[in-house]
Amino acid sequence: MTDNAWAYRYSLGDVCAGHGIRQNFIRPHCPWQNGKVERLNRTLQTEWAYRRPFASNDERAAALAPWIEHYNTGRSHSALGGRPPISRLQPT
């Protein structure tokens, strides 16, 4: 799900179609529908992308997977009472 900006509506259309992905768009003039994504993007910027200087884009990319793991399993989230998202899942 993306907002209705030109970059998402038109330039990603072919990419999504090429991968068999159906695009969903938020309703016009309803930015709160995209709030969770915007919050994650802000958190990515402050806690991963710009937290420290990286020597290269490859180094930055290599740091993403460990950060996502930490975000989902170790980082406390105020909306979950200080628990990480993994705490919401049932054991399998």
C-alpha distances in whole Angstrom, upper triangle without the diagonal:
4,7,10,12,14,13,10,10,14,14,12,12,15,14,12,14,17,15,15,11,9,6,5,5,7,10,13,15,13,12,12,9,8,11,11,9,12,14,14,14,17,18,18,20,23,23,23,22,25,27,30,31,30,32,30,26,27,28,25,23,26,25,21,22,25,23,20,22,24,21,20,24,26,25,25,22,24,21,23,26,27,26,23,20,22,25,22,23,26,28,28
4,7,8,11,10,7,8,12,12,10,11,15,14,12,15,17,16,16,13,11,8,6,5,6,10,11,13,11,10,12,9,7,11,11,9,10,13,13,12,15,18,17,18,21,22,22,21,23,26,28,29,29,31,29,25,26,28,24,23,26,25,21,22,25,23,20,24,25,22,22,26,27,25,26,23,24,22,24,28,28,27,25,22,24,27,25,25,29,31,31
4,6,9,9,7,8,11,13,12,13,16,16,15,17,20,20,19,16,14,10,9,6,5,8,8,9,9,8,10,9,7,10,12,10,10,14,15,14,16,19,18,19,22,24,23,22,24,27,29,30,30,32,30,27,28,30,26,25,28,27,24,25,28,25,23,26,27,24,24,28,30,27,28,25,25,23,26,29,29,29,27,24,27,29,27,28,32,34,35
4,6,8,6,6,9,11,11,12,15,16,15,17,20,20,20,17,14,11,9,6,7,8,7,9,10,10,13,12,10,14,16,14,14,17,18,17,19,22,22,22,25,27,26,25,27,29,32,32,32,34,32,28,30,32,29,27,31,30,27,28,31,29,26,30,31,28,28,32,33,31,31,28,29,27,30,33,33,33,31,28,31,33,31,32,35,37,38
4,5,6,6,8,10,11,12,15,16,15,18,20,21,21,18,17,13,12,10,10,12,10,11,13,11,15,14,12,15,17,14,14,18,18,16,18,21,21,20,23,26,25,23,25,28,30,30,30,32,29,26,28,30,27,26,29,29,26,28,30,28,26,30,31,28,28,32,34,31,32,29,30,28,31,34,34,34,31,29,32,34,32,33,37,39,39
4,5,5,6,7,9,10,13,14,15,16,18,20,20,18,17,13,14,12,13,14,13,14,16,15,18,17,16,19,20,17,17,21,21,19,21,24,23,22,26,28,27,25,26,29,31,31,30,32,29,26,28,30,27,26,30,30,27,29,32,30,28,32,33,30,31,35,36,34,35,32,33,32,34,37,37,37,34,32,34,37,35,36,39,41,41
4,6,6,5,7,9,12,12,13,15,17,18,19,16,16,13,14,12,14,16,15,17,18,16,19,18,15,18,19,16,16,19,19,16,19,22,20,20,23,25,24,21,23,27,28,28,27,29,26,22,25,27,24,22,26,26,24,26,29,27,25,29,30,27,28,32,33,31,33,30,32,30,33,36,35,35,32,30,32,35,34,34,37,39,39
4,6,6,5,7,10,10,10,13,15,15,16,13,12,9,10,9,11,14,13,15,16,14,17,15,13,16,17,14,14,18,17,15,18,21,19,20,23,25,23,22,24,27,29,29,28,30,27,23,25,27,24,22,26,26,23,24,27,25,23,27,28,26,26,30,32,30,31,28,30,28,30,34,33,33,30,27,30,32,31,31,34,36,36
4,6,6,6,10,11,10,12,15,16,16,13,12,8,9,8,11,12,12,15,16,15,18,16,14,18,19,16,17,21,20,19,21,24,23,23,27,28,27,25,28,31,33,32,32,33,30,27,28,31,28,26,29,29,26,28,31,29,27,30,32,29,29,33,35,33,34,31,32,30,32,36,36,35,33,30,32,35,33,33,36,38,38
4,6,5,8,10,10,11,13,15,16,14,13,11,12,12,15,16,15,18,19,19,22,20,18,21,22,19,20,24,23,21,24,26,25,25,29,30,29,27,29,32,34,33,32,33,30,27,28,31,28,26,30,30,27,29,32,31,28,32,34,31,31,35,37,35,37,34,36,34,36,39,39,38,35,33,35,37,36,36,39,40,40
4,6,7,8,9,11,12,14,15,14,14,12,14,14,17,19,18,20,21,20,23,21,19,22,22,19,20,23,22,20,23,25,23,23,27,28,26,24,26,30,31,30,29,30,27,23,25,27,25,23,27,28,25,26,30,28,27,30,32,29,30,34,35,34,35,33,35,34,35,39,38,37,34,32,34,37,35,35,38,40,39
4,6,5,6,8,10,11,12,10,11,9,11,12,15,18,18,20,20,19,22,19,17,20,20,17,18,21,20,18,21,23,21,22,26,27,25,23,26,29,30,30,28,29,26,22,24,26,24,21,25,26,22,24,27,26,24,27,29,27,27,31,33,31,33,31,33,31,33,36,36,35,31,29,30,33,32,32,35,36,36
4,5,5,6,9,10,10,9,9,7,11,11,15,17,18,21,21,20,23,20,18,22,22,19,20,24,23,21,24,26,24,25,29,30,28,26,29,32,34,33,32,33,30,26,27,30,27,25,28,29,26,26,30,29,26,29,32,29,29,33,35,34,35,33,35,33,34,38,38,36,33,31,32,35,33,33,35,37,36
4,5,5,6,9,10,10,11,10,14,15,19,21,21,24,25,24,26,24,22,25,25,22,23,26,25,23,27,28,26,27,31,31,29,28,30,33,35,34,32,33,29,26,26,29,27,25,28,29,26,27,30,30,27,30,33,31,31,34,36,36,37,35,37,36,37,40,40,39,35,32,34,37,35,34,37,38,37
4,5,5,7,9,8,10,10,14,15,19,21,22,25,25,24,26,23,21,24,23,20,21,24,22,21,24,26,23,24,28,28,26,24,28,30,32,31,29,30,26,23,23,26,24,21,24,25,23,23,27,26,24,27,29,28,27,31,33,32,34,33,35,33,34,38,37,36,32,30,31,34,32,32,34,35,34
4,5,5,6,5,7,7,11,13,16,19,20,23,23,22,23,21,19,22,21,18,20,23,21,20,24,25,23,25,28,28,26,25,28,31,32,32,30,31,28,24,25,27,25,22,25,26,23,23,26,26,23,26,28,26,26,29,32,31,33,31,33,31,32,36,35,34,30,27,28,32,30,29,31,33,32
4,5,5,6,7,8,12,15,18,21,22,25,25,25,26,23,22,25,24,22,24,27,25,24,28,29,27,28,32,32,30,29,32,34,36,36,34,35,31,28,28,30,29,25,28,29,26,26,30,29,27,29,32,30,29,32,35,35,36,34,37,34,35,39,39,37,34,31,31,34,32,31,34,35,33
4,6,8,10,12,15,18,22,24,25,28,28,27,29,26,24,27,26,23,25,28,26,25,29,30,27,29,32,32,30,28,32,34,35,35,32,33,30,26,26,29,27,24,26,28,25,25,29,29,26,29,32,30,29,32,35,35,37,35,38,36,37,40,40,38,34,31,32,35,33,32,34,35,34
4,5,9,11,15,17,21,24,25,28,27,26,28,24,23,25,24,21,24,26,24,23,27,28,25,27,30,30,28,27,30,32,34,33,31,32,29,25,24,27,26,22,24,26,23,22,26,26,23,25,29,27,26,29,32,32,34,32,35,33,34,37,37,35,31,28,28,32,30,28,31,31,30
4,7,10,13,16,20,22,24,27,26,26,27,24,22,25,24,22,24,27,25,24,28,29,27,29,32,32,30,29,33,35,36,36,34,35,32,28,28,30,29,25,27,29,25,24,28,28,25,27,30,28,27,30,33,33,35,33,35,33,33,37,37,35,32,28,28,32,30,28,30,31,29
4,6,9,13,16,19,21,24,23,22,23,20,18,22,20,18,21,23,21,21,25,26,24,26,29,29,27,27,30,32,34,34,32,34,31,27,27,29,27,24,26,27,23,23,26,26,23,25,28,26,24,28,31,30,32,30,32,30,30,34,34,32,29,25,26,29,27,26,28,29,28
4,7,10,13,16,18,21,20,20,21,18,17,20,20,18,20,23,22,21,25,26,25,27,30,30,29,28,31,33,36,36,34,36,33,29,30,32,29,26,28,29,26,25,29,28,24,27,29,27,26,29,32,31,32,30,32,29,30,34,34,32,29,26,27,30,27,26,29,30,29
4,7,10,13,15,18,17,17,18,15,14,17,17,15,17,20,19,19,22,24,23,24,28,28,27,26,29,31,34,34,33,35,32,28,29,31,28,25,28,28,25,25,28,27,24,26,29,26,25,29,31,30,31,28,30,28,29,32,33,31,29,25,27,29,27,27,29,31,31
4,7,9,12,15,14,14,15,11,11,15,15,13,16,19,18,18,21,23,22,24,27,28,27,27,29,31,34,35,34,36,33,30,30,32,29,27,29,29,25,26,29,27,24,26,28,25,24,28,30,29,29,27,28,25,27,30,31,30,27,24,26,28,25,25,28,31,30
4,6,8,11,10,11,12,9,9,13,14,13,14,17,18,17,20,22,22,23,26,27,27,26,28,31,33,34,34,36,33,30,31,33,29,27,30,30,26,27,30,28,25,28,29,26,25,29,31,29,30,27,27,25,27,30,31,30,28,25,27,29,27,27,30,33,33
4,6,8,7,7,9,6,7,11,12,12,13,16,17,17,19,21,21,23,25,26,27,26,28,30,33,34,34,37,34,31,32,34,30,29,31,30,27,28,30,28,25,28,29,25,25,29,30,28,28,25,25,23,25,28,29,29,27,24,27,28,26,27,30,33,33
4,6,6,8,10,8,10,13,15,15,15,18,20,20,22,24,25,26,28,29,30,29,31,33,36,37,37,40,38,34,36,37,34,32,35,34,30,31,34,31,28,31,32,29,28,32,34,31,31,27,27,25,27,30,31,31,30,27,30,31,28,30,32,35,36
4,6,8,11,10,11,14,17,16,16,19,21,20,22,25,25,26,28,30,30,29,31,33,36,37,37,40,38,34,36,37,34,33,36,35,32,33,35,33,30,33,34,30,30,34,36,33,33,29,29,27,29,32,33,33,32,29,32,34,31,33,36,39,39
4,6,9,10,11,13,16,16,15,18,20,20,21,24,25,25,27,29,30,29,30,32,35,36,37,40,38,35,37,38,34,33,36,35,32,33,35,32,30,33,34,30,30,34,35,32,32,28,28,25,28,31,32,33,31,29,32,34,31,33,36,39,40
4,5,6,8,10,13,14,13,15,18,18,19,21,23,23,25,27,28,28,29,31,34,35,36,39,37,34,36,36,33,32,35,33,30,31,33,30,28,31,31,27,27,31,32,29,28,25,24,22,25,27,29,29,28,26,29,30,28,29,33,36,37
4,5,6,7,10,11,9,12,14,14,15,18,19,20,21,23,24,24,25,27,30,31,32,35,33,30,33,33,29,29,31,30,27,28,30,27,25,28,28,24,25,28,29,26,26,22,22,20,23,25,26,27,26,24,27,28,26,28,31,34,36
4,5,5,8,10,9,11,13,14,15,17,19,20,21,23,24,24,25,27,30,32,33,36,34,31,33,33,30,29,31,30,26,27,29,26,24,26,26,22,23,26,27,24,23,19,19,16,19,22,23,24,23,21,24,25,23,25,29,32,33
4,6,8,9,10,12,13,14,16,18,19,20,22,23,24,24,26,27,31,32,33,36,34,31,32,33,29,28,30,29,25,26,28,25,23,25,26,22,22,25,26,24,23,20,20,17,20,23,24,24,22,20,23,24,22,23,27,30,31
4,6,6,6,9,10,11,12,14,15,17,19,20,21,21,22,24,27,29,29,32,30,27,29,29,26,24,27,25,22,23,25,22,20,23,23,19,20,23,24,22,22,18,19,17,19,22,23,23,21,19,22,24,21,23,27,29,30
4,5,5,6,9,10,10,12,14,15,17,18,19,20,21,22,26,27,28,31,30,27,29,29,25,24,27,25,21,23,24,21,19,22,21,18,18,22,22,20,19,15,15,14,16,19,20,20,19,17,21,22,20,22,26,28,30
4,5,5,6,9,10,11,12,14,16,16,17,18,20,21,24,26,27,30,29,26,27,27,23,22,24,22,19,20,21,18,15,18,18,14,14,18,19,16,16,13,13,11,14,17,17,17,15,13,17,18,17,19,22,25,26
4,5,5,6,9,10,10,12,14,15,15,16,18,19,22,24,24,27,26,23,24,24,20,19,22,20,17,18,19,17,14,17,18,14,15,18,20,17,18,15,16,15,17,20,20,19,17,15,18,20,19,20,24,26,27
4,5,5,6,9,10,11,13,14,15,15,16,18,21,23,23,27,25,22,24,24,20,20,23,21,17,19,21,17,16,19,19,16,17,20,21,18,18,16,16,15,18,21,20,21,19,17,20,22,21,23,27,29,31
4,5,5,6,9,10,11,12,13,14,15,16,20,22,23,26,25,23,24,24,20,20,22,20,17,18,19,16,14,17,17,13,14,18,18,15,15,12,13,12,15,17,17,17,16,15,18,20,19,21,25,27,29
4,5,5,6,9,10,10,11,12,14,15,18,20,20,24,23,20,21,21,17,17,19,16,13,15,16,12,11,14,14,10,12,15,16,13,14,12,13,13,15,18,16,16,14,13,16,18,18,19,23,25,27
4,5,5,6,9,10,10,10,12,14,17,18,18,22,20,18,19,19,15,15,18,16,13,15,16,13,12,16,16,13,15,18,18,16,17,15,17,17,19,21,20,20,17,16,19,22,21,23,27,28,30
4,5,5,6,9,10,10,11,12,15,17,18,22,21,19,21,20,16,17,19,17,14,17,18,14,14,17,16,13,16,19,18,15,16,14,15,16,18,20,19,20,18,17,20,22,22,24,28,30,32
4,5,5,6,8,9,10,10,14,16,17,21,21,19,20,19,15,16,17,15,12,15,15,11,11,14,13,10,13,15,15,12,13,11,13,14,16,18,16,16,14,15,17,19,20,22,26,27,29
4,6,5,5,6,8,9,12,14,15,18,17,15,16,15,12,12,14,11,9,12,12,9,9,13,12,10,13,15,15,13,15,14,16,17,18,20,18,18,16,16,18,21,21,22,26,27,29
4,6,6,5,6,8,11,12,13,17,16,14,16,15,12,13,15,13,11,14,15,12,13,16,15,13,16,19,18,15,17,16,18,19,21,23,21,21,19,19,22,24,25,26,30,31,32
4,6,7,6,6,9,12,14,17,18,17,19,17,13,15,17,14,13,16,15,12,13,16,14,13,16,18,17,14,15,15,17,18,20,21,19,20,18,19,21,23,24,26,30,31,33
4,7,7,5,9,12,13,17,17,16,17,15,12,14,15,11,10,13,12,8,10,13,11,10,13,15,14,11,13,13,16,17,19,20,17,17,15,17,19,21,22,24,27,28,30
4,6,5,8,10,10,14,14,13,14,12,8,10,11,8,7,10,10,7,9,12,11,10,14,16,15,13,15,16,18,20,21,22,20,20,17,18,19,22,23,24,28,28,30
4,6,7,8,9,12,12,10,12,11,7,9,11,9,8,12,13,10,12,15,14,14,17,19,18,16,19,19,21,23,24,26,23,23,20,21,23,25,26,27,31,31,33
4,5,7,9,12,13,12,14,13,9,12,14,12,12,15,15,13,15,18,16,16,19,21,20,18,20,20,22,24,25,26,24,24,22,23,25,27,28,30,33,34,35
4,7,9,13,14,14,16,13,10,13,14,11,12,15,14,11,14,16,14,14,18,19,17,15,18,18,20,23,24,25,22,22,20,22,23,26,27,29,32,32,34
4,6,10,12,13,14,11,10,13,14,11,13,16,15,13,16,18,16,17,20,21,20,18,21,22,24,26,27,28,25,25,23,25,26,28,30,31,35,35,36
4,7,9,10,12,10,9,12,13,12,14,17,16,15,18,20,19,20,23,24,23,21,24,25,27,29,30,31,28,29,26,27,29,31,33,34,37,37,39
4,5,7,9,6,6,10,10,9,12,15,15,14,17,19,19,19,23,24,23,22,25,26,28,30,31,32,29,29,26,27,28,31,33,33,36,36,37
4,7,8,7,8,11,12,12,14,17,17,17,20,22,22,23,26,27,26,25,29,30,32,34,35,36,33,33,30,31,31,34,36,36,39,39,40
4,5,5,6,9,10,11,13,16,17,17,19,21,22,22,25,27,26,26,29,30,32,34,34,36,33,33,30,30,31,34,35,35,38,38,38
4,5,5,6,9,10,11,14,15,15,17,19,20,21,23,25,25,24,27,28,31,32,32,34,32,31,28,28,29,32,33,33,36,36,36
4,5,5,6,9,10,12,14,15,16,18,19,20,22,24,24,24,27,28,31,32,33,35,32,31,27,27,28,31,32,32,35,34,34
4,5,5,6,9,11,12,13,15,17,17,19,21,22,22,22,25,26,29,31,31,33,30,29,26,26,26,30,31,31,34,33,34
4,5,5,7,10,11,11,13,15,15,16,19,20,20,19,23,24,26,28,28,30,27,26,23,24,24,27,29,29,32,32,32
4,5,5,8,10,10,11,14,15,16,18,19,20,20,23,24,27,27,28,30,27,26,23,22,23,26,27,27,30,30,30
4,6,7,8,9,11,12,14,15,17,18,19,19,23,24,27,28,28,30,27,26,22,22,22,25,27,26,29,28,29
4,6,6,6,9,10,11,12,15,16,16,16,19,20,24,25,25,27,24,23,19,20,20,23,25,25,28,27,28
4,6,5,6,9,10,10,12,14,15,14,18,18,22,23,23,25,22,21,17,17,18,21,22,22,25,25,26
4,5,5,6,9,10,11,12,13,14,18,18,22,23,22,24,22,20,16,16,16,19,20,20,23,22,23
4,6,5,6,9,10,10,11,12,16,17,21,22,21,23,20,18,15,15,15,18,20,20,22,22,23
4,5,5,6,9,10,10,10,13,14,18,19,19,20,18,16,13,14,14,17,19,19,22,22,24
4,5,5,6,8,10,10,13,13,17,17,17,19,17,15,12,11,12,15,16,16,19,20,21
4,5,5,6,8,9,12,14,18,18,17,19,16,14,10,10,10,13,15,15,17,17,18
4,5,5,5,6,9,11,15,16,15,17,14,12,9,10,10,13,15,16,18,18,20
4,6,6,5,8,9,12,13,13,15,12,11,7,8,9,12,13,15,18,18,20
4,6,7,9,9,13,13,12,14,12,10,6,5,6,9,10,11,14,15,17
4,6,8,10,14,15,12,14,12,9,5,6,5,8,10,11,13,13,16
4,6,9,13,14,12,13,10,8,6,9,8,10,13,14,16,16,19
4,6,10,12,11,12,8,7,5,8,10,11,13,15,18,19,22
4,7,9,8,8,5,5,5,8,10,10,12,15,18,19,22
4,5,5,7,5,6,6,7,11,11,11,15,18,20,23
4,5,5,5,7,9,10,14,13,13,17,20,22,25
4,6,7,8,9,10,13,12,12,15,18,21,24
4,6,5,7,7,10,9,8,12,15,18,21
4,6,9,10,13,10,11,15,17,19,23
4,7,10,12,10,12,15,18,19,23
4,7,8,6,9,12,14,16,19
4,5,6,8,10,13,14,17
4,5,6,8,11,13,16
4,5,6,9,10,12
4,6,8,9,13
4,7,10,12
4,6,9
4,6
4
